[in-house]
Amino acid sequence: MAVLQFQVERIDPSGKARAGTLTTDHGQIATPVFMPVGTAGTVKALTQQQLLSDVNAPIILGNTYHLYLRPGTAVLQQAGGLHRFMGWNRSLLTDSGGYQVFSLSGTRKINEEGVTFRSHIDGSAHLFTPESVMDIQRTIGADIVMAFDECPPADSDHTYAKRSMELTHRWLDRCVKRFTATPDPYGYTQNLFPIVQGGVYRDLRKISCEYVCGKETRGYAIGGLSVGEPEAQLYEICGWSCEHLPLDRPRYLMGVGTPWNLLECIALGVDMFDCVMPTRNGRNAMLFTSEGVVNIDNKKWEYDFSPIDSGIGSVVSESYSRAYLRHLIKAKEILGYTIASIHNLCFYQWLMREARMHIVKGDFASWKTTMVARLQQRC
């Protein structure tokens, strides 16, 4: 058992993009890294074997809120944690459920103790506190766990954002106390990441960065972005937050985003990302490719027998034609959702590898400018 390690191996000479290696007890992770989202212990439409062999994901994400409700902590504890339950032997990260609670705005109440909410499954009432969220994540057993936070709406005024941030900080104190008072339950080390909040306000973000850094944890997350604010504001606040976080610890930007979002935020100094976009959009006929965005539902692809994408080194993307995938999606065949999801995740993994290669080469900034313009094209 060893605490999480992070080594920055190269910083792009013309900017702040970093190539590094993150090490947990379940393996090494080259950064920058994109983590597929396995909300309820599954990345939708994929088997774990496909995540290993086709996508080659070194780490995936699970959701505390969803796993707590179903299958529940009793099942996960008896199974020996989520790794064993789902048959996954690489790294896992769990979010705190804070964002899900935020999205349940009509059925939740926030106070100093925590958050009461009603299950989206059966309407039953539940309470999340900083202590209970730490206990739940201990039981789930992820390598990296998130502190419980409040995620304020993008349009929050300064007063609300400040009050929300201060509540998040008080909850963080309780999370740290509970986390340090409880043992790692499954024979490997779990690592707690605090979450920087503060809305779209620079002064609050700086205060939050300084507060979470005072906890001296193994890494830090940037939350409360990609919740409705303009893209320019996302980049501004992300870059400002990175400037106030340690150089020697990983920075995780939560819930972001499009391929061009990832490249722009890598340029600002982010190391870790997650988002449902590649799988959710794939199931809805949107493909991200090395030449731009493809709506595979369009009739223009009906007789296109060329590979989905021959530029990313993916067996799945090279083995099936755009015409065939369009047919599957139109017919609502499950295989179509699987192929589209594997392709999009392979594309995201390819993009992270390419970004890392160009950081190491020292030409990331110029490559990024070219790639962002290309990836935003509609094919």
Secondary structure, 3 states (H helix, E strand, C coil): CCCCEEEEEEECCCCCCEEEEEEECCEEEEECEEECECCCCCCCCCCHHHHHHHHCCCEEEEEHHHHHHCCCHHHHHHHCCHHHHHCCCCEEEEECCHHHHHHCCCCEEECCCCEEEECCCCCCEEEECHHHHHHHHHHHCCCEEECCCCCCCCCCCHHHHHHHHHHHHHHHHHHHHHHHHCCCCCCCCCEEECEECCCCCHHHHHHHHHHHHCCCCCCEEECCCCCCCCHHHHHHHHHHHHHCCCCCCCEEECCECCHHHHHHHHHHCCCEEECCHHHHHHHCCEEEECCEEEECCCHHHCCCCCECCCCCCCHHHHHCEHHHHHHHHHCCCHHHHHHHHHHHHHHHHHHHHHHHHHHHHCCHHHHHHHHHHHHCCEC
